[in-house]
Amino acid sequence: MSRDKGEIAEKKAISFLEDLNFKIIETNFYAKKLGEIDIIAKKNQTYHFIEVKSALDYETAINNITKSKLSKIKRSTEYYIQIKQLNTEYCIDAIIITDENIELIENITLQ
């Protein structure tokens, strides 16, 4: 996904999350050599670390979340929690954006 398409997808995802009453905490958090978290949001007392994927169809987008990518997201999440000294519930989610739909998939590490 090109940088411009990625930014457009992330803006759509942020708007979608805000409509669902999420509070956006941070975007594009870079965890040194560990990786990047597209969106960090909070709803109720739970932090959500969100990977945004966009493609022409759902299957292509979801398949772009590889085991390697998921591992980087997990390590980046743990790093964020450590440096922010958070003691809270959290989950790792994905937002899948296609031409026709936006879908939030919670707890992708359990899939």
Protein Blocks (a to p, Z undefined) as FASTA:
>chain_A
ZZklmmmmmmmmmmmmmmnopacfbghiaehjnbccfbacdehjbccdddddddfbfklm
mmmmcfklmmmmmmmmmmmmmmnopacddddddddddfkbccddehkllZZ
